[in-house]
Amino acid sequence: MDHWALALQANWGITAQLRRLDGEYDLNFLAGSGNGVGYVVKVMRPDCEEWLVALQIQAMDYIHAADPTLPSPRVIAAASGAKFLRLADETGVERLVWVIEELPGKCYALSAPKSAALIYEVGQVLGRAAKALKDFQHPQLDRDFKWNLMQAGWFAAELDCISDPVRKALLDRIHTEFEVIKPALDALPKQAIHNDANDYNILITGKLGAPTVSGLIDFGDMCSAPRICDLAIAAAYLVLDHPTPEIALAALVAGYQTVYPLTAQEIDLLWPLLRARLAVSVVNSTMMATENPADPYVTISQAPAWDFLESHDLHGGLLSARLRAACALPVVDGADRIMRWLETERGSFAPLVGEDLSDTPMGSLSVESSTWPQNPLHMPLEEAARVGEEFEDNGRIWLGYYHEPRLIYTDKAFRKGPWKASDRRTVHLAVDAFAPAGTPMYAPLQGVVFVAENRDTHLDYGGVIILRHQTPQGDLFYTLYGHLDPEFLDRLKPGDVVKKGEKFCRLGDPTMNGGWAPHVHFQLALTTQGIEADWPGVGDPDEMYLWRAVCPNPAALLNLPDDKVRYYPTDKGEILDKRRAHFGGNLSLTYTDPIMLVRGWKHHLFDEWGRPYLDAYNNVPHVGHAHPRIQAVAADQLKRINSNTRYLHPAQTAFADKILSKLPETFQVCYFVNSGTEANELALRLARAHTGAKGMVTPDHGYHGNSTGAVAISAYKFNKPGGVGKADWVELVDVADDYRGAFRRDDPERAQKFADLIDPAISALKGRGHGLAGFIAETFPSVGGQIIPPQGYLAAVYQKIRAAGGVCIADEVQTGLGRLGEYYFGFEHQGAVPDIVVLGKPIGNGHPLGVVVTSKAIAESFDNGIEFFSTFGGSTLSCRIGKAVLDIVDDEGLQDNARLMGTQLIAELQTLEAKYRCVGDVRGMGLFVGLELIHSDGSEATEICSYIKNRMRDHRILIGSEGPKDNILKIRPPLTIESADVDMIVMVLDSILAEVEMGASDAPRDSL
Ligand SMILES: Cc1ncc(COP(=O)(O)O)c(C=O)c1O
């Protein structure tokens, strides 16, 4: 036992193994006592003064008395009762030694993901700690040292150590900013603060996907300072490497605010203090690296800090507005007064369009109510010029809503990332008045021209004016008028006064207003900080807490009640409640926080706020969501007739011909039904009619539908807990899964070996008195885990089934119609020809449609004098849609696209398989792809799969999960998916798998 372990035993009565932790000056040891309780033994540097240890101990005790549940370590007294001791080290030098409890978790720096919810919690813990320390006193708290942020200005005198002139200039600017805020900082009340809540001093614990703050440690830098310094220090580390620092800061401050509310003036200091702290850090590291080049600790945060300072020049004013808004404080001083004044003046403003708007109709262009634009990813000019034409009424004015999410903002400038499914700004921050081009506009109140410009790029404002106004209390605010005829440029320039009621501009036509149907975009802003002349006209739905506060509803200026022009999207929560009330509980919803989808286009979907999602899961919209040809065919047919198969119609035979053209010649007869389930039911009846027998063999974990008969052949249902169990006329065989099954990929005979399992199954049926009607299988098992059976498996199975008198049914619901890329149907890959093929899901692209195709001989056996009729099956509409789907697959080369995109996807996923231990297998063909997640022992990692599925959704990608243990990610997009979308899937998956690996390794922290 080493020296300090003996000392621990002798003085604290704790027997433990010690493990050295990194530290800047002191020796820290992790002491595992073996009974689940751990300690940290702190051996201070030889010259450490006693007050420093006493201060920390008193503060930690004080916190525990004030807030006993705050996650900070307790100090463990020695057997003598002393909280610290003076003990000699191996060399006889006296050291101060103390012991604290070890808290669970690992450093925030090493945890992932750093979600807004987690950062909010960090804010709460910091707020609690500061609140607990509010009245803590200690004579040494007024410390004069480099980490006291009030004294951060010291770095300016040391800038000579920075050789790069650009960096030096940057630090100089930060210093100037610091000097500007110094008087305000000095005027704030001081209190005891932790002063070093960096990302190694905050501990995080919890299961994958449910992290929580488990510790605030290391009180060694405590001092007396304004509490905002404490928060700014934490903030400085939390933003490093964060993809959206402003969102991280808003979460941090909002969390703090719930516990220990800050004033707006304190919040305004956060950004300059954060930068000052990073400046101190980089200057300090540079100085220490010069003095002590071998010590890696001193430069630990230098690179990310430089990187942040150099690349994130957030606008301090806008950031303050954001942080204030996140705390429900006025976005700028006076914002609340302005809103109160507007309220009192409502009704007295000059009418913007020269008339009272009280009875003016509203027209919604929202994601839910409108279908503008047809393609939410690209709106052509012709469409922009016609937007809202349905509300046009002989030139009568109509109004567009404030706070309305719209899909008409399709330009890349509205997107916040590189992908089509990247977050985008959708929510309208103004009220529109649609009126004929040339309609004059009158100033609602006096203002001074702040901006008068012509922004003539496509879908911009064209002519735009911003006026600055002043309330009688002296508060400034602004109004914007967009899409104008730029003729005003001859008359108006910045600084000109526009009088209340003055006719100061007029509406432009599409040739001059950015290309839009004529209207004015009328927006109010309470500050121009950070937006200057370039206001966002629409905001990100997830940032409306900010934009609603910066650009509030301008209804008062239009003499209208707020509610008339404010849009409210359907409340998802209400729909969820109603669904729970009126729908069966086992009608399941995907995701813990379900999504409400109201629009689709190709392989993208949009929720009620216009948030885009990449649909990498849904195979039903085979040729893409909202395909224009399908829309047209459906509308056209519904105008004509939608009848049934009792009457002749060429659409029926045209559809049948098209299907048969894709199948081997033995297939000659089609039956049209309404679903995959119904098709499988019918297939069973055909098999029985043809063989006169009932017994069916089917692979385990299969799914064929939700009716009594289909469930009976779906082990995925009948074998689940609560399932009806296996009927005696059904016999299961193992799925031909050569990754996890009995015969693996290294066995060249595996196809035959899996097929040989058919013989005992047939015998078992016979043993129970059942003849063999046939065999049914999803050609590639999907719910069983996206399995590609070894080639030749089905051919061998079919041979055995036929030899025993049975009929072979291929359920191609998941695999058919080109999804596999290389093959139109899955059975082609197997070198097998079934007797009955079942089609469903994709064949109607969302329209309910199922098809059974078989041979003349089987059809004749079924034709026993009893009519077969499915009322809606084979309706005129269904036949037209089904045929259109198959035509589109051909015309748009979608099978080929499935092959190309599938090849890219599988190859890129294989790089992830090589990179991450938890990816056990990548398998698939075309756009039928599975990725199996495993633990290090190879067992099924269900929780990782669920975590990834939910995290992908956070990143706006929809995928599914499957398999008996639900550990296989299922990627199965519409066949329209493009190369960049595949890249998005793989890049996002890569980042989430990295989170999993970080989260999975619960390695203890290695520094204190
Ligand atoms: C392979 C397979 N067969 C049949 C069905 C049943 O189809 P439906 O839901 O249209 O009745 C499904 C549905 O998921 C399926 O995946």
The ligand as a MOL file (V3000), in Angstrom:
LIG
                    3D

  0  0  0     0  0            999 V3000
M  V30 BEGIN CTAB
M  V30 COUNTS 16 16 0 0 0
M  V30 BEGIN ATOM
M  V30 1 C -44.4290 -7.7710 -45.5350 0
M  V30 2 C -45.7750 -7.2130 -45.2360 0
M  V30 3 N -46.8630 -7.8660 -45.6320 0
M  V30 4 C -48.0990 -7.4120 -45.3860 0
M  V30 5 C -48.2960 -6.2440 -44.6930 0
M  V30 6 C -49.6860 -5.7750 -44.3860 0
M  V30 7 O -50.0540 -4.7190 -45.2150 0
M  V30 8 P -51.2050 -3.7150 -44.8060 0
M  V30 9 O -50.7790 -2.9610 -43.6010 0
M  V30 10 O -51.3740 -2.8720 -46.0450 0
M  V30 11 O -52.4370 -4.4950 -44.5410 0
M  V30 12 C -47.1880 -5.5340 -44.2630 0
M  V30 13 C -47.3510 -4.2610 -43.5070 0
M  V30 14 O -46.4930 -3.7720 -42.8190 0
M  V30 15 C -45.8980 -6.0230 -44.5390 0
M  V30 16 O -44.8020 -5.3590 -44.1310 0
M  V30 END ATOM
M  V30 BEGIN BOND
M  V30 1 1 1 2
M  V30 2 1 2 3
M  V30 3 2 2 15
M  V30 4 2 3 4
M  V30 5 1 4 5
M  V30 6 1 5 6
M  V30 7 2 5 12
M  V30 8 1 6 7
M  V30 9 1 7 8
M  V30 10 2 8 9
M  V30 11 1 8 10
M  V30 12 1 8 11
M  V30 13 1 12 13
M  V30 14 1 12 15
M  V30 15 2 13 14
M  V30 16 1 15 16
M  V30 END BOND
M  V30 END CTAB
M  END
